[in-house]
Amino acid sequence: MKKLLNISALLLAQVFMASTTFSATLGNEAPNFTLKSNSSKNLRLSEQRGDVVLINFWASWCGPCRQEMPELEAIYQKYQSLGFTIFGVNVDKDRPAADQILNAGNLSFPILFDTENTISELYQVDAMPTTLIVDRSGTVRFIHRGYKPGYEDEYVKQIKTLLME
């Protein structure tokens, strides 16, 4: 009986740890991940510690995602030299569909490919696009779901705040 209770306690602890450690919620550490990028390198979120990171989950079939991309590129160009980067995380299962969008645009920030959707599930992405802004210490500070023109102004305010911290 005692052994059964110990096993139950251990399982309960694992469930609790999984629910608190591996979800992207405001004020918590952003779950680490490694994904292959459009430059064929594996990029790891934890290697960006010390920088402000905007993580943008997007899909080729998402009109607002495509509309937002040039705005994200402008933000990246303006703030990358100040300790800021963007990880554009594509969630298409079909990589050529994403490549078609990327070939049509002129993006210089890293695009990562989550073809199995493991990272988008880890981050509880429930809308396209979903954008998170992570501070220099790796904490999720802002989460945005969806996109409408003008949202980028809010991103810039939040990025500036985090860059000044």
C-alpha positions in Angstrom: 0.0 0.0 0.0 2.8 2.4 0.9 4.5 1.6 -2.4 1.3 2.4 -4.3 0.9 5.7 -2.5 4.5 6.6 -3.4 3.9 5.8 -7.0 0.7 7.9 -7.0 2.5 10.8 -5.4 5.3 10.6 -8.0 2.8 10.5 -10.9 0.9 13.4 -9.4 4.1 15.4 -9.1 5.0 14.7 -12.7 1.6 15.8 -13.9 1.9 19.0 -11.8 5.4 19.7 -13.2 4.4 19.1 -16.7 1.5 21.5 -16.5 3.5 24.2 -14.9 6.9 23.8 -16.5 6.0 23.1 -20.1 3.4 25.7 -20.9 4.0 29.2 -22.2 2.1 31.4 -19.8 2.6 35.0 -18.8 5.2 35.5 -16.1 6.7 32.0 -16.6 9.9 30.9 -18.3 9.4 30.3 -22.0 9.7 26.6 -22.7 13.0 25.9 -24.4 12.9 24.4 -27.9 15.2 23.6 -30.8 14.0 23.7 -34.4 15.6 23.6 -37.9 15.7 27.1 -39.5 15.4 28.2 -43.1 19.2 28.5 -43.1 19.3 24.8 -42.3 20.8 25.5 -38.8 19.2 24.2 -35.6 18.2 27.2 -33.5 17.6 26.9 -29.7 15.5 29.5 -27.8 17.8 29.2 -24.7 20.7 30.4 -26.8 19.0 33.8 -27.1 19.1 34.5 -23.4 20.2 38.1 -22.9 18.1 39.2 -25.9 14.5 40.1 -26.2 12.8 37.5 -28.4 9.5 37.8 -30.3 8.2 34.3 -31.2 5.6 34.4 -33.9 3.7 31.2 -34.8 2.4 31.4 -38.3 1.0 29.3 -41.2 1.1 29.7 -45.0 -2.8 29.5 -45.2 -3.2 32.3 -42.7 -3.9 35.6 -44.4 -3.3 37.8 -41.3 0.1 35.9 -40.8 1.2 36.9 -44.3 -0.1 40.4 -43.8 1.9 40.7 -40.5 5.3 39.5 -42.0 6.5 42.8 -43.5 5.7 44.6 -40.3 7.7 42.0 -38.3 10.6 42.4 -40.7 10.6 46.2 -40.2 10.6 45.7 -36.4 13.5 43.2 -36.7 15.5 45.6 -38.9 15.0 48.5 -36.5 15.8 46.7 -33.2 18.0 43.7 -34.0 21.2 45.7 -33.2 19.9 46.5 -29.7 19.6 42.9 -28.5 16.3 41.8 -30.2 15.5 38.9 -32.5 12.5 37.2 -34.0 11.8 33.5 -34.3 9.1 33.0 -37.0 7.8 29.5 -36.2 6.0 28.0 -39.2 3.5 25.3 -38.3 2.7 24.0 -41.8 3.0 20.2 -42.1 3.8 20.9 -45.8 7.2 22.6 -45.9 6.9 23.6 -49.6 3.8 25.7 -48.8 5.8 27.7 -46.2 8.8 28.0 -48.6 6.5 29.4 -51.3 5.5 32.2 -48.9 9.1 32.8 -47.8 10.3 33.0 -51.4 7.7 35.7 -52.2 8.8 37.8 -49.2 12.0 39.4 -48.2 12.5 38.3 -44.6 15.8 38.3 -42.9 14.8 37.1 -39.4 15.1 33.4 -38.7 12.2 31.2 -39.8 11.9 27.8 -37.9 9.8 24.8 -39.0 7.5 23.1 -36.5 6.1 20.5 -39.0 5.1 18.1 -36.2 3.4 20.9 -34.3 5.1 19.8 -31.1 6.3 23.4 -30.2 3.0 25.0 -31.1 1.3 22.5 -28.7 3.9 23.1 -26.1 3.1 26.8 -26.4 -0.6 26.2 -26.4 -1.1 28.0 -29.7 -4.8 28.3 -30.4 -4.9 31.1 -32.9 -3.0 32.1 -36.0 -0.9 34.0 -35.7 0.2 33.8 -32.1 3.0 36.1 -30.9 4.9 35.9 -27.7 7.5 38.4 -26.5 10.1 37.0 -24.1 12.4 39.2 -22.0 16.1 39.0 -21.6 15.9 36.5 -18.8 13.6 34.1 -20.8 10.3 35.0 -19.2 7.1 35.3 -21.3 6.0 38.9 -20.8 3.4 39.4 -23.5 1.1 37.1 -25.6 -0.9 38.2 -28.6 -3.5 36.0 -30.4 -4.4 37.0 -33.9 -3.4 40.0 -35.9 -5.0 43.2 -37.2 -3.1 46.1 -38.7 -1.8 48.3 -35.9 -0.9 45.4 -33.5 2.7 46.0 -34.5 2.6 49.3 -32.7 1.8 47.5 -29.5 4.7 45.1 -30.2 7.1 48.0 -30.6 6.0 49.6 -27.3 6.5 46.3 -25.5 9.8 45.5 -27.2 11.1 49.0 -26.3 10.1 48.5 -22.6 11.9 45.2 -22.4 15.0 46.5 -24.2 15.2 49.3 -21.6 15.0 46.8 -18.6 
